Amino acid sequence: MTYTYTIEGMTCVNCKASVKDALSSIDGVGEVIVDMKLKQATITMKHHIADSLFRDSLPAKYSFKAKDVHMPTSGFEDMEEKSKLQQLKPLFIVIGYISATSVLLHYKTWNLQEMMIDFMGLFFIVFSFFKMLDVKGFATSFSMYDPLAKSLPFYGQIYPFIETILGVMLLMRYNISIAFIATIVILGLTTFGVTKTLFAKRSIKCACLGSALDLPMTEATFIENTLMILMSALMLFIM
């Protein structure tokens, strides 16, 4: 069952992330979609949950009120899957452009090793760019699933710069062995947090493209990180 509620008091992306995380933490809640402009949250739940539980889970600054909106559950799974694919469209487009650029840089020689290194370098540069648009908002979203960022908030603030440095190192072929090892360690931690989130079936925002785009945490995030880790490990093995 899915209900829509009015939430007053959200003024920034951090507020939006805070509200979504609080509502998602309640047992029985499936997907939570927060729309800051409409001042509302659409919550899918496995069983009926009292409004008071949602109200108590939010900080006092937010006003929570039920709306007379109910969506039927018939065929909802197909709608949900389609919605997630639509939300992930920006991620697929970005990765598609990075892949195409890597191929174009080496289409004459088809040097797969060099192509993979450039893909990884471009991946870090492009993804760090989106995070740089709102470093504070990214850090807040990132801390919801990355174990190190959750323990050390400062790590979330510097993470976009770490990605930029790794991207430059790979593209310039500067100490790339160190860059590969760092990629395995950093993305390994994040993938661990992503895996825990997916198993817990919590509906939270993925911070892979920063806070500018509202991307759901899905298996695509896990695959994206795992691919980078495997490519780094392969490069270390064949070098």
N, C-alpha and C positions, 0 to 999 in steps of 0.2 A: 504494500500500500504506500501511496505517495501523497504527502501533504505539503502545502506551501504556507509559510509563516512570514509575518512582517517583523523586521528587525531594524530598529532605529538606533542611531549612534555610531554607525560605521563611517569613518572619514578618510581612510587611506587603505592601501593594499595590505598593510600590516593588520589592520582591524579585520579586514575580510579573511585573512589567513587565520587569525586568532579565533574568529567565530566558527569558521569551518572546522578547525581542529577540535574545538570544544564540543561541537555538536556531533562530530564523527566519533568521539571517544565514548559515547553512550552505548551501552550494550543493546544490540538489536538494530542499530542504525546501519544501513547499507551505504547508499550514495548520498552525498550532501552537495548541493549546488548553491553557492551564495552569489547573489547579484547585488553588488553595492549600489548601482545606479537605481535599481527598482526597490532597494531596501527590503529585500526578501531572501528567504532561504527555502529551497525545495528539498525535502528530506524523504528518502525512501527507507522504509523500516520493515523488518521481518514480522513484527507484531506491533500491536498498538502501544504507543508510549505516551504517557501523560505529559501534557504541556508543561507541568511544573518541573519535570526532570530537565527538559530543555532550558527552561528559564533559569533554574538553579545552576546549570552548567556554565552559563555565561557570566562574565564579569558584570558588576553592577552598572557600568556605564551604558550597557545595551538594554534596550526595551524590546521585549519579546511578546508578540501577540499572534494568536491563531487567526487564520483566514478561512473563509468558507470555500476552500478549493480542494477538491479530491480528484485524483487521477485514477482511473481503473487499472487493475493489474493485468488484465488480459492483454497478452502480446507485449508486455512491458520489457521483457528481456531483450527482444529484438530491437525495440526502440532504444534501450540503454546501450546496446552494442553499437548501433549506428551512431548514436550520439558521441560515444567515445572515439570512434573512428573519425568523425567530423572534427572533434576537438584536437585530435592528434595530427590533423592535416598539416599544420605549420611545421611540426617536427619532421614529418616525412618529406616535405618540400625542401627543408634546410639540408637534410641528409642527402637528398637526391642531388641538390646543387653541388654539395661538397664532393660527392662521388663522381659526378660528371666532370668537375674541374680537375680532379686527380687523374682521371682517364685522359682528358685532353692534354694535360701536361706531359704525358708519356705515351701518347698513342703511336708515335713513330717507332719507339724502341720496345714498347710493351714490357718495360722492366717492372715486374710485379712488386719486387721489394721496395723500389723507390716510390712506386705508386702508393703502396700501403703507408709508407712513412709520411708522404705528403697528405694523404687522407687524414691521418691522425693529427698532423700539425694544423691543417685547416679546420678540423673538427674542434680542436681546443681554441683556436683563434675566434672562430665564428660563435661558438657557444659562450665564450667568455665575454664577447661583445654584448650579447643580450643580457648577461648578468650585470655588466657594468652600467646598464641603463638605470638600474635601481639596486645598488649594492645592499642597502639596508633591508629592502623588501625581500631580496633573494636570500639573505642570511636568515631571516625569520622563517621563510618557507623551508629552506635547506635544513634548519635545525630540527624540523619535525620528523625527519627520518634518518639523517646522517648521524651516527653515534658520536663522532668527534665534535661536530658542530653543536650537538646538543649539550655536550659537557663543557666545551670551550667556545662560547659565542664568537670570540674574536676570530676563530678559524673560518667561520662563515663569511666574515668581512673580507678576509684576504684570499679566499678561495678563487674568486674570479681572476685575481692577479697571478695566482699560481698557475691557473690554466693558460693565461697569456704567455707566461714565461716558458711553460712546457711546449706550447705551440711554436714559439720562436726558436727554441732549441731544436725541435724536430725539423722545421723548415730550413734552418741554417745548417743542419747536420752538425750541431755543436753538442758534444758529450751526450750523444743520443742514447747510450747505454744507461746513463743516469736518468734520462728522461723516461725511458721504458720502465725502469724499476720504480720510479716515482709514480708513473701511471698505474702500475699494478697495485701499489700500496694504497694510493689515494682512491682510485675507483673501486678497489677491493673493499675498503671500508664503507663507501657509499652503497655498493651493491649488497653488502650485508644488511644495511639498514633498509634498503628497498625490498629485499627478500622478506624481512620480518614484517614490513608493512603489508606486503601482498598476502602473506600467510594469515595475518590478523584480519584481512579483508577490510582494512580501514580505507575510507575514501578521503584522500588528501591531495593537495596540489603538488605536482612535480615541478621542481625548480630548475630543471635542466636548461630551459631557455629563459631563466630569470622570472621576474614577476610581471613582465610586460604582457606575457601570453598565459592564459589560464589553461594549463594542460593537466589532465588527470594522471595520477600515478597508476600505471598499468604495466603489463608484462613487457610492453615496448621499451620502457625505461630499463628494465632488467636486461633485456637483449642488447640494448645500445651499450650499456656499461660492460657487459660480459664480452661483447665483440671487441671493444678497445683493449680489455685485459688480455684476451687471447692473442690479439695481434701483437701486443707488446711482448708477450711471452715467446711467440714465434720468432719475432725479430731478434730477441736475445739469444735464442737457440741457434739461429742460422748465421749470426754474425761471427 
